[in-house]
């Protein structure tokens, strides 16, 4: 439940910040007449996300077991890809999100009502679709088929709405860059578990071989139905008896993704610039020496 709460909080807060920035900008610039199209775009985005989640839940029930496993495994992998892209994108743009949204909103105001609706829809819709997809995969991987992951996500979304309102009122100020870095790192760990379980689904449907080749089995030490086994399952999608392929995929995703995510932003660029400057300095020095020798 904690992992899903984090997902709901993270995605919801991103969407809440976007909404707050759009509305605050319109209010401060005296364009309250544009608020209705913005709220319309937000409402359409939420409706599409809910319809997408409902379609996944009820549509998959009509499929055969193998088709359900293929769909679940494939969408789990897709969800991990989207979440990974999101956390890297948000870490890069958190400092400049306000400026970027203001520019898009200025352009939309010049184009008319339809552009305002589209801007709000696109700004919120992406987070909504990502959340619906990730929540559906989390509900599928719950050990008892319960909707506890969904409850955790909803609590996270409600917390995000409250935080967004406090941001708008100016009552809460935090370092967003650090916030998205820490929550993004934790989401990468959660995503690694979802990826491993997606591979488990594909193996269970015999699309990637069977489940016989176990990496280890500690079911007696950490029973899946114990409170700590349930906690590990809910937060990290932990399995006490994973296959070799699941462990391999988990490690190959988690280690490099965390390394690059936690690396200082722009460090690679700074090194390249420094190296280029050093090369230019050496070339100038060589050219000076050659000129002096010729003279």
Number of C-alpha atoms within 10 A of each C-alpha: 24 18 25 29 21 22 28 29 25 25 23 26 23 21 22 23 21 19 22 19 20 21 18 17 18 20 14 9 8 10 13 13 11 17 18 13 20 25 17 15 24 23 17 19 24 18 14 17 22 16 14 16 21 14 12 18 15 10 11 16 12 10 12 10 13 15 15 18 24 21 18 24 26 17 19 29 20 17 25 25 13 19 22 19 11 17 21 18 11 18 20 16 14 17 13 11 14 16 12 11 19 15 10 15 21 13 14 18 16 10 11 12 17 13 19 26 24 19 23 26 23 16 20 25 23 17 24 25 21 21 26 23 22 26 25 23 26 24 20 19 22 17 13 11 11 12 15 17 25 19 17 22 28 19 19 25 25 17 18 22 19 14 20 23 17 14 17 18 11 9 9 11 10 8 9 13 15 12 13 21 19 13 15 25 20 17 24 21 20 22 28 27 28 25 26 26 26 27 27 26 25 23 21 18 19 14 15 13 13 14 19 10 12 14 14 13 13 12 13 8 9 17 14 20 13 10 11 12 18 21 17 19 21 24 20 21 24 20 24 18 18 21 21 15 19 24 20 13 15 20 15 12 19 18 13 11 18 15 11 11 17 15 11 9 12 10 10 11 10 11 11 12 12 12 12 12 12 12 12 12 12 12 12 12 12 12 12 12 12 11 10 9 8 7 6
